[in-house]
Every structure is written in structure tokens, then in C-alpha cells.
Amino acid sequence: MFNKDYELTVEKLVNWLRQKVEEADCKGAVVGLSGGIDSSVTAILAKKAFSENMLGVIMPCVSNPQDQKDAQLVAKQFGIETEVIDLIETYKNLVTRLDTQQKSKLALANIKPRLRMTTLYYYANLRNSLVVGTDNRSELKLGYFTKYGDGGIDLAPLGNLVKTEVKEVAKILGIPEKVISKPPSAGLWANQTDEEELGVSYKEIDRYILTGKLTRRFNK
């Protein structure tokens, strides 16, 4: 099912990023570094495309502290310039001013990626750069992203790669195994994982996207 030349895929994506940024009359890229596989792959591709004009922004926001450590690990290994912007107090201050009598975990959680989007565009404006998003084909097909949050981007280099293919690219790039193998999560709330929330594994999602076949029957 996955027989692509992923080294060639990396080369093509790096060239594509350069082309799109040049067409926009910009200088480089800004990427949100979450410590996950998608953001790590995206950041490294952007680093390859713009060695001197790429910024990774790490934005803890009531999230797992290990995610920041993983993001910094990747940044250090690949020489990525970073800014760490702690959004915890910003998030808490905003939440206290909202009508939270009507409890909605998802409504509150979606504030986080929207704060991150605002931060990324601030740095992109400062640096005459484009915001390069981390959304992959699996997420885009499902609509599994926050509108005006992680969906608020200029470019999506992983948009034609399903999650399983992103893992193959990560291996080619030499991303640490601990980052490749960690459960995918948007960091929306404690112990949140994509697959638990979706109720299906990325392996099954990707198989269906690529072949139209299901490995198990789902109840209606």
C-alpha cells in the first residue's frame, strides 16, 4: 500500500515550499512545534527549504509538559530556531471572562489552537513569512482540525500524505523514535488522543482513504 520513494517525496516537498513562498513574495516559514510527528516533519521540511528563514514556535497552553520537551528535542537535533511562547495565562484569562456556566469541553479546548494560530501569524507578519501548517491528508479528509486554529494556515505540505505515510517520511528524516511512536494528540485536554476521540485507528483510516476498503465493520 505504501510503496513511494519517500526520499523523493521529501525533495519534492522542500522544492514546493520554496516555490510557494517565493510566489507569495515572502522570505521563509513559521511552523508551530508541538512535539508531535506531524509538526516535527513539517518543521524539518521547512528548515530544509529555508535554512536561515525558518522559525519554530513552541506554545504550551495547559498541555502535557512532555510535548514541549519533545519539541525542543527535535529543534535542537535539527538546528531549528525557536521561540517559546507560554499561552497558559492568556488562555486562563480568556476563559475566566467567558460564560463558562454552559460547560463544553470541546468549546474550551478549541480556544487553544486558535490562540496558537494568532501567535503564528504574529511571527509570520514580523518575518515576512508564511505559516506552514501540519495538517495531513487523513485529518483533512475527516475534517479533524479546528477551524481558524490548526486549520488556519497558508500552506499544508503534508496535505497529500496520510498519517502512515507521514511516519515513513519521519523515518527518512531521522526524527527520534520517541516522537514517531507517541500516540497522536492535538493536546486539547489531558490524555486526549486522536484515535480515541475518532474511535478508529489511523491505520484503518488510511487504508480506507487509499483503497476504499475497511478492515472491520462499523455500527451505524
VMD Tcl script that draws the C-alpha trace (Angstrom):
set ca {
  {0.00 0.00 0.00}
  {2.89 2.35 0.73}
  {5.50 1.94 -1.98}
  {6.52 5.55 -2.54}
  {10.06 6.83 -2.81}
  {9.95 8.92 0.36}
  {13.35 10.48 -0.19}
  {11.99 11.83 -3.47}
  {8.85 12.93 -1.62}
  {10.98 14.97 0.77}
  {12.84 16.60 -2.10}
  {9.62 17.49 -3.90}
  {8.02 18.96 -0.77}
  {11.07 21.08 0.02}
  {11.07 22.45 -3.54}
  {7.31 23.04 -3.38}
  {7.67 25.05 -0.17}
  {10.35 27.22 -1.74}
  {8.22 27.79 -4.82}
  {5.08 28.75 -2.87}
  {6.90 31.12 -0.53}
  {8.65 32.76 -3.46}
  {5.33 33.15 -5.29}
  {3.95 34.93 -2.22}
  {6.96 37.27 -2.24}
  {7.87 36.11 1.25}
  {11.17 35.08 2.80}
  {10.54 31.95 4.82}
  {8.30 29.89 7.05}
  {6.84 29.81 10.55}
  {5.76 26.44 11.99}
  {4.09 25.54 15.28}
  {6.22 22.94 17.03}
  {4.01 20.73 19.20}
  {6.35 17.82 19.82}
  {4.27 15.52 17.63}
  {5.20 13.74 14.43}
  {3.30 15.99 12.01}
  {4.75 19.22 13.36}
  {8.23 17.70 13.53}
  {8.13 16.54 9.90}
  {6.72 19.90 8.77}
  {9.33 21.88 10.68}
  {12.21 19.84 9.26}
  {10.91 20.20 5.71}
  {10.65 23.95 6.25}
  {14.14 24.04 7.74}
  {15.49 22.28 4.66}
  {13.69 24.77 2.44}
  {14.68 27.91 4.36}
  {17.79 27.24 6.39}
  {18.14 30.84 7.59}
  {14.50 31.92 7.50}
  {12.53 29.30 9.38}
  {11.09 29.69 12.88}
  {9.56 27.01 15.06}
  {7.17 28.35 17.68}
  {6.57 26.25 20.79}
  {3.31 27.25 22.50}
  {2.46 25.41 25.73}
  {-1.19 26.04 26.62}
  {-2.41 23.91 29.53}
  {-0.85 20.95 27.77}
  {1.39 17.99 28.55}
  {4.87 19.30 29.59}
  {6.45 16.37 27.75}
  {5.22 17.81 24.45}
  {7.37 20.91 24.93}
  {10.37 18.75 25.78}
  {9.86 16.67 22.62}
  {9.51 19.83 20.53}
  {12.76 21.20 21.95}
  {14.47 17.85 21.35}
  {13.58 17.98 17.64}
  {14.54 21.65 17.38}
  {17.94 21.01 18.93}
  {18.66 17.94 16.80}
  {17.86 19.73 13.54}
  {19.14 23.20 14.41}
  {15.73 24.88 14.24}
  {15.46 28.42 15.58}
  {12.65 28.55 18.14}
  {10.55 30.90 20.20}
  {8.75 29.59 23.28}
  {5.52 31.48 23.93}
  {3.68 30.35 27.04}
  {-0.04 30.78 26.37}
  {-1.26 29.32 29.66}
  {-2.10 32.62 31.38}
  {-3.58 34.06 28.18}
  {-5.86 31.04 27.91}
  {-6.88 31.12 31.56}
  {-7.56 34.86 31.50}
  {-9.78 34.50 28.45}
  {-11.70 31.55 29.90}
  {-12.46 33.48 33.10}
  {-14.13 36.22 31.00}
  {-16.34 33.81 29.08}
  {-19.70 32.42 30.11}
  {-18.48 29.04 31.24}
  {-21.71 28.17 33.05}
  {-22.59 26.20 29.94}
  {-19.86 23.61 30.19}
  {-18.39 22.41 26.90}
  {-15.02 20.70 26.95}
  {-14.68 20.97 23.19}
  {-15.60 24.67 23.03}
  {-12.96 25.49 25.64}
  {-10.38 23.16 24.10}
  {-10.73 24.77 20.65}
  {-9.60 28.08 22.09}
  {-6.09 26.66 22.37}
  {-5.37 26.07 18.66}
  {-6.94 29.46 17.85}
  {-4.58 31.21 20.26}
  {-1.70 29.33 18.65}
  {-2.85 30.39 15.19}
  {-2.87 34.05 16.26}
  {0.65 33.68 17.65}
  {1.96 32.02 14.49}
  {0.58 34.78 12.27}
  {2.11 37.43 14.51}
  {5.57 35.97 13.89}
  {4.83 35.35 10.22}
  {3.95 39.03 9.79}
  {7.09 40.10 11.62}
  {9.32 37.95 9.46}
  {7.54 38.31 6.09}
  {6.93 34.58 6.17}
  {4.09 32.13 5.55}
  {2.51 29.95 8.22}
  {3.20 26.35 7.23}
  {0.63 24.01 8.73}
  {0.94 20.46 9.97}
  {-2.36 19.02 8.72}
  {-2.03 15.67 6.93}
  {-4.33 14.08 4.36}
  {-6.06 11.87 6.92}
  {-7.02 14.85 9.09}
  {-8.09 16.94 6.11}
  {-10.28 14.14 4.71}
  {-12.01 13.74 8.07}
  {-12.21 17.45 8.81}
  {-10.33 16.65 12.00}
  {-8.94 20.07 12.82}
  {-10.05 23.30 14.46}
  {-11.39 25.93 12.07}
  {-9.29 29.09 12.34}
  {-6.97 27.08 14.59}
  {-4.66 24.40 13.23}
  {-6.74 24.76 10.06}
  {-5.77 28.45 9.81}
  {-2.60 28.21 7.72}
  {-1.06 29.29 4.42}
  {0.48 26.03 3.23}
  {-0.09 22.34 4.03}
  {2.89 20.33 2.73}
  {1.57 17.11 4.31}
  {-1.83 17.52 2.68}
  {-1.25 14.66 0.22}
  {0.24 12.26 2.77}
  {-1.89 10.08 5.02}
  {-0.72 9.65 8.61}
  {1.00 6.34 7.91}
  {2.99 7.96 5.11}
  {3.99 10.83 7.38}
  {5.59 8.21 9.63}
  {7.61 6.91 6.70}
  {8.83 10.43 5.93}
  {9.71 10.90 9.60}
  {11.93 7.81 9.48}
  {13.69 9.11 6.35}
  {14.31 12.44 8.09}
  {15.76 10.79 11.20}
  {13.21 12.07 13.69}
  {13.62 10.46 17.15}
  {11.66 7.23 17.54}
  {10.01 8.50 20.73}
  {8.36 11.25 18.68}
  {7.38 8.91 15.83}
  {5.79 6.34 18.14}
  {3.98 8.60 20.61}
  {0.15 8.49 20.37}
  {-1.07 11.30 18.08}
  {-2.74 14.07 20.06}
  {-3.95 17.61 19.43}
  {-3.23 18.42 23.08}
  {-6.77 19.68 23.59}
  {-7.18 18.22 27.09}
  {-5.37 15.89 29.47}
  {-4.66 12.46 28.00}
  {-6.52 13.30 24.78}
  {-5.53 11.21 21.76}
  {-6.72 11.45 18.17}
  {-7.58 7.78 17.77}
  {-9.56 7.53 20.99}
  {-11.56 10.61 20.05}
  {-12.13 9.39 16.49}
  {-12.96 5.85 17.60}
  {-10.77 4.33 14.88}
  {-7.06 3.96 14.25}
  {-5.14 5.95 11.65}
  {-4.09 2.66 10.10}
  {-7.73 1.86 9.34}
  {-8.48 5.43 8.24}
  {-5.51 5.46 5.88}
  {-6.38 2.09 4.39}
  {-9.87 3.33 3.60}
  {-8.62 6.62 2.10}
  {-6.12 4.83 -0.14}
  {-8.05 1.69 -1.10}
  {-11.70 2.27 -0.24}
  {-11.62 -0.90 1.87}
  {-12.41 -1.37 5.56}
  {-10.70 -3.88 7.83}
  {-13.72 -4.12 10.17}
  {-17.42 -3.35 10.18}
  {-18.66 -0.25 11.99}
  {-22.06 0.06 13.66}
  {-24.34 2.78 12.27}
}
mol new
graphics top color blue
foreach p $ca { graphics top sphere $p radius 0.5 }
foreach p [lrange $ca 0 end-1] q [lrange $ca 1 end] { graphics top cylinder $p $q radius 0.2 }
display resetview
